[in-house]
Amino acid sequence: MTHFTINEEIMNSNDSLPPFTLLIEDGDTTAVYSDTEMQDELVKVLRNNGRFTVFDQQEGLYQRISVAANIAFFHKWFHCETPLPEILVLFELQNCAKKPLHKCTESEVRRIYYAKYFMSGVRPLIFHEPVHGADIRTINTFLHMLQKLKNSQIPVLILVSNMEHALLLGDIAYKLGGNGIQSLVVDEEDSSVEESTTPRAVTTTHFFKIPAKVDDKVILFDPLEIDYIESQDGKAMIMVNDSSYMLDSTLGEMEKKLEVYGFYRCHRSYIVNLQKVREIITWSKNAYSLRIDNNAQSTIPLSRTKIQDIQEKFSLK
């Protein structure tokens, strides 16, 4: 069992972080979601403490030698017991093994880092934004690695600034804010949402705008402009063209207002505009996401209890 404790002594008068205690058991993957400023401060505290190594893909690799040579070097350096060919396959590097590192794609380089960290033998493993900007193949590789680490009873801490990544990657997810650390509710069964077998009467609204206050202005959004809505601190946050706006409403209130416009509660923390859904992604038999057709190609979680329903909505079954 690994015990993370952040207190005033460790923080060294750092006022940006609240003191908190985090306990991670062997084989568990814990994700902590926070804003980037607080996350950077937490990384600094962990590194200054001297007991922990934070992996953030910033240290150098050997650019002029091949992928296989890089993996072989770290395999020997860390005395890794997993066979070298198995490492290449696990991180999907076998097809680029002979390629010099400086000719590799960003995704291939990221998977080399994953392989290096996996072979390091460090306990616990702490990752800083491991899948930010990664493609689906690379995220899948990271998820497979997490399962291997779980099987080896290695505790993992993941620090992210994206709530969806926290819910996707962590067995347990927390939000770190000014008031301390709070558990993110990831229970798939949403008891607060009534599941009625009686069809609701469909009403037609001729004119409806969603007001969001920004500074001293009120911006009115057409429902169809909205990509998705997420819950933060009990309030609904709408996402429009890569920008976010806070509403004075709860997610449950927005769900009732927007259902007639084709919005769907895909997760207890998210409502999605079905017209903006581009892909349904299967990470594992219990982990799914929806990719949104926007500039950021956002992915949001889809509860496993909702997968059949969403397939029926898109006539996939």
C-alpha positions as semicolon CSV with decimal commas, in nm:
position;residue;x (nm);y (nm);z (nm)
1;M;0,000;0,000;0,000
2;T;0,128;0,349;-0,087
3;H;0,034;0,647;0,129
4;F;0,046;0,993;-0,030
5;T;0,032;1,276;0,220
6;I;0,042;1,643;0,128
7;N;0,074;1,866;0,437
8;E;0,204;2,210;0,531
9;E;0,556;2,081;0,594
10;I;0,585;1,922;0,250
11;M;0,423;2,219;0,077
12;N;0,681;2,454;0,231
13;S;0,438;2,748;0,268
14;N;0,286;2,687;-0,075
15;D;-0,052;2,861;-0,055
16;S;-0,170;2,727;-0,391
17;L;-0,243;2,378;-0,259
18;P;-0,477;2,274;0,021
19;P;-0,342;2,003;0,254
20;F;-0,489;1,661;0,184
21;T;-0,421;1,291;0,230
22;L;-0,450;1,039;-0,050
23;L;-0,424;0,664;0,004
24;I;-0,356;0,437;-0,294
25;E;-0,364;0,063;-0,248
26;D;-0,147;-0,179;-0,444
27;G;-0,299;-0,251;-0,784
28;D;-0,523;0,056;-0,780
29;T;-0,514;0,337;-1,035
30;T;-0,616;0,671;-0,886
31;A;-0,675;0,979;-1,101
32;V;-0,672;1,335;-0,966
33;Y;-0,841;1,603;-1,176
34;S;-0,757;1,971;-1,119
35;D;-0,689;2,290;-1,309
36;T;-0,347;2,315;-1,470
37;E;-0,210;2,568;-1,219
38;M;-0,294;2,353;-0,918
39;Q;-0,172;2,044;-1,102
40;D;0,166;2,206;-1,173
41;E;0,198;2,297;-0,805
42;L;0,118;1,940;-0,703
43;V;0,381;1,804;-0,942
44;K;0,635;2,048;-0,798
45;V;0,554;1,941;-0,442
46;L;0,584;1,571;-0,525
47;R;0,918;1,622;-0,700
48;N;1,060;1,843;-0,426
49;N;0,962;1,584;-0,169
50;G;1,228;1,355;-0,317
51;R;1,039;1,032;-0,260
52;F;0,840;1,037;-0,581
53;T;0,918;1,044;-0,952
54;V;0,662;1,211;-1,179
55;F;0,661;1,091;-1,540
56;D;0,563;1,364;-1,788
57;Q;0,745;1,270;-2,112
58;Q;0,977;1,569;-2,080
59;E;1,310;1,395;-2,030
60;G;1,516;1,312;-2,336
61;L;1,530;0,992;-2,538
62;Y;1,804;0,886;-2,779
63;Q;1,700;1,055;-3,101
64;R;1,960;0,913;-3,340
65;I;1,914;0,544;-3,264
66;S;1,621;0,323;-3,353
67;V;1,307;0,256;-3,154
68;A;1,425;-0,099;-3,083
69;A;1,765;0,027;-2,968
70;N;1,601;0,275;-2,729
71;I;1,378;0,004;-2,584
72;A;1,672;-0,239;-2,558
73;F;1,883;0,020;-2,374
74;F;1,615;0,092;-2,111
75;H;1,524;-0,277;-2,090
76;K;1,883;-0,352;-1,986
77;W;1,920;-0,038;-1,772
78;F;1,612;-0,116;-1,562
79;H;1,677;-0,493;-1,554
80;C;1,328;-0,550;-1,690
81;E;1,217;-0,913;-1,673
82;T;0,948;-0,884;-1,943
83;P;1,096;-1,013;-2,273
84;L;1,199;-0,738;-2,513
85;P;0,977;-0,858;-2,803
86;E;0,679;-0,860;-2,567
87;I;0,750;-0,497;-2,473
88;L;0,753;-0,394;-2,840
89;V;0,420;-0,567;-2,901
90;L;0,259;-0,442;-2,579
91;F;0,327;-0,081;-2,679
92;E;0,259;-0,138;-3,051
93;L;0,614;-0,050;-3,153
94;Q;0,699;-0,364;-3,350
95;N;0,615;-0,204;-3,686
96;C;0,842;0,097;-3,626
97;A;1,118;-0,088;-3,438
98;K;1,386;-0,012;-3,698
99;K;1,289;0,353;-3,742
100;P;1,526;0,618;-3,597
101;L;1,357;0,806;-3,317
102;H;1,382;1,144;-3,488
103;K;1,167;1,008;-3,772
104;C;0,893;0,873;-3,544
105;T;0,547;1,025;-3,514
106;E;0,441;1,199;-3,195
107;S;0,221;0,899;-3,109
108;E;0,507;0,653;-3,154
109;V;0,735;0,863;-2,933
110;R;0,468;0,877;-2,666
111;R;0,438;0,497;-2,668
112;I;0,817;0,470;-2,631
113;Y;0,787;0,680;-2,316
114;Y;0,511;0,449;-2,191
115;A;0,739;0,150;-2,248
116;K;1,026;0,321;-2,066
117;Y;0,810;0,401;-1,764
118;F;0,661;0,051;-1,759
119;M;1,009;-0,103;-1,753
120;S;1,141;0,139;-1,487
121;G;1,023;-0,068;-1,191
122;V;0,929;0,250;-1,001
123;R;0,664;0,212;-0,730
124;P;0,430;0,395;-0,727
125;L;0,406;0,518;-1,085
126;I;0,293;0,882;-1,113
127;F;0,187;1,012;-1,455
128;H;0,131;1,377;-1,544
129;E;-0,114;1,427;-1,837
130;P;-0,026;1,089;-1,995
131;V;-0,295;1,093;-2,268
132;H;-0,345;1,465;-2,332
133;G;-0,368;1,509;-2,710
134;A;-0,311;1,137;-2,774
135;D;-0,487;0,944;-3,050
136;I;-0,720;0,653;-2,983
137;R;-0,456;0,388;-3,052
138;T;-0,215;0,546;-2,804
139;I;-0,483;0,586;-2,536
140;N;-0,572;0,219;-2,580
141;T;-0,205;0,129;-2,535
142;F;-0,192;0,326;-2,211
143;L;-0,508;0,152;-2,086
144;H;-0,354;-0,189;-2,162
145;M;-0,044;-0,086;-1,969
146;L;-0,258;0,016;-1,670
147;Q;-0,414;-0,330;-1,670
148;K;-0,068;-0,489;-1,669
149;L;0,033;-0,268;-1,376
150;K;-0,285;-0,364;-1,192
151;N;-0,208;-0,734;-1,246
152;S;0,138;-0,671;-1,100
153;Q;-0,014;-0,495;-0,796
154;I;0,163;-0,166;-0,875
155;P;-0,014;0,147;-0,746
156;V;-0,062;0,427;-1,001
157;L;-0,141;0,797;-0,958
158;I;-0,252;0,994;-1,265
159;L;-0,272;1,375;-1,265
160;V;-0,497;1,526;-1,534
161;S;-0,672;1,853;-1,616
162;N;-0,954;1,680;-1,807
163;M;-1,242;1,525;-1,614
164;E;-1,316;1,274;-1,889
165;H;-0,958;1,147;-1,871
166;A;-0,988;1,111;-1,493
167;L;-1,305;0,904;-1,529
168;L;-1,160;0,696;-1,812
169;L;-0,820;0,618;-1,659
170;G;-0,883;0,592;-1,287
171;D;-1,038;0,310;-1,089
172;I;-1,098;0,592;-0,840
173;A;-1,116;0,957;-0,943
174;Y;-1,088;1,275;-0,737
175;K;-1,116;1,647;-0,798
176;L;-0,858;1,869;-0,629
177;G;-0,973;2,226;-0,565
178;G;-0,929;2,510;-0,323
179;N;-1,140;2,333;-0,060
180;G;-0,933;2,015;-0,075
181;I;-0,982;1,684;-0,246
182;Q;-1,324;1,536;-0,323
183;S;-1,426;1,208;-0,481
184;L;-1,566;1,228;-0,834
185;V;-1,882;1,018;-0,852
186;V;-1,823;0,749;-1,114
187;D;-2,103;0,512;-1,014
188;E;-2,264;0,398;-1,338
189;E;-2,608;0,366;-1,182
190;D;-2,750;0,717;-1,158
191;S;-3,016;0,692;-0,891
192;S;-3,088;1,064;-0,921
193;V;-3,218;1,022;-1,275
194;E;-3,561;0,867;-1,299
195;E;-3,587;0,586;-1,553
196;S;-3,949;0,580;-1,663
197;T;-4,099;0,311;-1,884
198;T;-4,379;0,550;-1,982
199;P;-4,293;0,758;-2,290
200;R;-4,274;1,127;-2,212
201;A;-4,496;1,360;-2,403
202;V;-4,295;1,541;-2,671
203;T;-4,347;1,914;-2,665
204;T;-4,245;2,167;-2,922
205;T;-4,066;2,484;-2,817
206;H;-4,072;2,755;-3,080
207;F;-3,822;2,981;-2,913
208;F;-3,564;2,883;-2,655
209;K;-3,221;3,019;-2,572
210;I;-2,980;2,916;-2,299
211;P;-2,843;3,215;-2,102
212;A;-2,486;3,211;-1,973
213;K;-2,336;3,500;-1,779
214;V;-1,982;3,606;-1,867
215;D;-1,848;3,894;-1,660
216;D;-2,115;4,166;-1,689
217;K;-2,274;4,022;-2,005
218;V;-2,539;3,758;-2,067
219;I;-2,478;3,543;-2,376
220;L;-2,773;3,358;-2,530
221;F;-2,695;3,024;-2,697
222;D;-2,906;2,830;-2,941
223;P;-2,929;2,469;-2,809
224;L;-2,795;2,330;-3,137
225;E;-2,474;2,532;-3,092
226;I;-2,385;2,332;-2,782
227;D;-2,145;2,038;-2,814
228;Y;-2,205;1,890;-2,470
229;I;-2,273;1,982;-2,108
230;E;-2,083;1,863;-1,803
231;S;-2,138;1,894;-1,431
232;Q;-1,882;2,083;-1,224
233;D;-1,935;2,158;-0,855
234;G;-2,307;2,095;-0,890
235;K;-2,349;2,343;-1,178
236;A;-2,388;2,278;-1,550
237;M;-2,102;2,387;-1,777
238;I;-2,183;2,413;-2,149
239;M;-1,914;2,360;-2,411
240;V;-1,945;2,560;-2,734
241;N;-1,672;2,578;-2,999
242;D;-1,395;2,478;-2,756
243;S;-1,508;2,738;-2,499
244;S;-1,690;2,672;-2,171
245;Y;-1,963;2,873;-1,999
246;M;-2,110;2,825;-1,650
247;L;-2,486;2,814;-1,605
248;D;-2,698;2,874;-1,296
249;S;-2,860;2,534;-1,347
250;T;-2,794;2,175;-1,254
251;L;-2,735;1,898;-1,505
252;G;-3,073;1,748;-1,419
253;E;-3,249;2,076;-1,496
254;M;-3,069;2,109;-1,829
255;E;-3,152;1,748;-1,919
256;K;-3,525;1,818;-1,889
257;K;-3,503;2,140;-2,092
258;L;-3,290;1,999;-2,374
259;E;-3,427;1,649;-2,428
260;V;-3,664;1,771;-2,699
261;Y;-3,364;1,918;-2,888
262;G;-3,187;1,582;-2,918
263;F;-2,968;1,596;-2,607
264;Y;-2,897;1,274;-2,415
265;R;-2,768;1,201;-2,062
266;C;-2,483;0,968;-2,160
267;H;-2,319;0,972;-1,815
268;R;-2,422;1,102;-1,476
269;S;-2,181;1,396;-1,528
270;Y;-2,246;1,461;-1,899
271;I;-2,523;1,546;-2,146
272;V;-2,435;1,524;-2,515
273;N;-2,585;1,681;-2,826
274;L;-2,649;1,365;-3,031
275;Q;-2,622;1,561;-3,356
276;K;-2,258;1,633;-3,270
277;V;-2,157;1,270;-3,202
278;R;-1,907;1,144;-3,460
279;E;-1,782;0,814;-3,307
280;I;-1,864;0,561;-3,038
281;I;-1,532;0,441;-2,896
282;T;-1,491;0,111;-2,713
283;W;-1,185;0,118;-2,485
284;S;-1,270;-0,209;-2,310
285;K;-1,579;-0,413;-2,228
286;N;-1,659;-0,168;-1,948
287;A;-1,523;0,163;-2,082
288;Y;-1,677;0,365;-2,363
289;S;-1,657;0,723;-2,493
290;L;-1,832;0,942;-2,748
291;R;-1,618;1,152;-2,980
292;I;-1,769;1,490;-3,063
293;D;-1,744;1,653;-3,406
294;N;-1,584;1,980;-3,296
295;N;-1,246;2,146;-3,340
296;A;-1,101;1,971;-3,035
297;Q;-1,243;1,631;-3,131
298;S;-1,355;1,606;-2,768
299;T;-1,424;1,268;-2,610
300;I;-1,674;1,233;-2,328
301;P;-1,755;0,923;-2,122
302;L;-2,044;0,693;-2,204
303;S;-2,176;0,487;-1,914
304;R;-2,170;0,114;-1,976
305;T;-2,537;0,103;-1,874
306;K;-2,613;0,345;-2,161
307;I;-2,428;0,168;-2,444
308;Q;-2,729;-0,036;-2,560
309;D;-2,954;0,269;-2,548
310;I;-2,712;0,482;-2,753
311;Q;-2,676;0,204;-3,010
312;E;-3,052;0,192;-3,049
313;K;-3,072;0,571;-3,088
314;F;-2,828;0,551;-3,379
315;S;-2,999;0,237;-3,520
316;L;-2,684;0,029;-3,470
317;K;-2,874;-0,273;-3,337
